[in-house]
Amino acid sequence: MRQPVEYPLTTIVPPVWPTGADLRPPRPQTPDSLVGNTPLLALRRLPAALPPTVHLLAKAEWFNPSGSVKDRPALNIIRTAEAQGLLHPGMTLLDSTSGNMGIAYAMLGAARGYKVQLALPANASPERKAILQTYGADLIYTDPLEGSDGAMMQAREIAAACHPHIFYANQYNNPANWQAHYFTTANEIWQQTGGQITHFVAGLGTSGTFVGTTHRLKQLNPSVQAVAMQPDSPFNGLEGLKHIPTAIKPGIYDEQLADEQVTVQTEEAYQMARQLAREEGLFVGISAAAAVVAALRLAQTLEHGVVVTILPDNGFKYVSERFWHNA
Ligand SMILES: Cc1ncc(COP(=O)(O)O)c(C=O)c1O
């Protein structure tokens, strides 16, 4: 007779099969149900020099189904428009995007039967363009020298024709963008830190993440300090972020919310992206690395505190960039 195989190194946990009473029809899952509730990670090795009373935590937003924080506002913008009767199957959702919001719209739109038309700068990374095309989005390339503002102007021009089958999502001016973070991101952070958060740090693109999360956190505890981060110059490699003084100011941005404004250089973010990959095992995008630069800088000034930041996406879409291979 054959002897049973032994597995000396592994503990085998037998599966628990449902009994008759536990059997229920499977609950259908849609991409919507996968949005939000992302893990909060503790950065352990980078902040080694910090006192044990200072914690550096980060939301891993690439756990959202299309791979970035932008699934939250895209879903809320779509649901709000549907509830208001502005969007229904057969229609086209139009917006400008630097990439991630477009990917979120394209994923959610495909699942609902909407066409998605996006204006984006022609120099968006090849990975982003390929992902958008895979979801079937219609892409309009705009002048790379005009950046995300040029893409926004192009989308506005198309929207101005008021075609009845087009819904202009207008992420820079749509309150459903920041409200997504007010209702989800902030409450998750509050629960995941047991209400212990003392500082919140986030980068500014449309500003939806910063505005919505800060607004709610300050309602929950007015002493939470909010730090807004942006690139140090108009010409930078922090994809997804805006240099606010030289860009068209997003309509949803509320300057009064920030207790402090900080800038990060592209080189600092590149260095941090490599360090996070090699020392924390976290392969994050460039704006995420910039957020960690700003959050760590702040944490180093504290004696006590729980600093939370947002990692908007992971590094897969930036893998063709050369900076990963520098020393
Ligand atoms: C990679 C990345 N980081 C940061 C942001 C900024 O987020 P928000 O638009 O909520 O300010 C974006 C927005 O598109 C992004 O794509």
The ligand as a Gaussian input file, in Angstrom:
#p B3LYP/6-31G(d) Opt

LIG

0 1
 C       -0.386000      58.543000      -9.975000
 C       -1.239000      59.633000      -9.397000
 N       -0.862000      60.204000      -8.265000
 C       -1.573000      61.193000      -7.693000
 C       -2.726000      61.655000      -8.269000
 C       -3.457000      62.797000      -7.607000
 O       -4.705000      62.477000      -7.105000
 P       -5.840000      63.588000      -7.054000
 O       -6.296000      63.804000      -8.475000
 O       -6.899000      63.013000      -6.203000
 O       -5.241000      64.838000      -6.497000
 C       -3.146000      61.098000      -9.464000
 C       -4.327000      61.598000     -10.136000
 O       -4.582000      61.254000     -11.275000
 C       -2.388000      60.052000     -10.039000
 O       -2.751000      59.471000     -11.199000

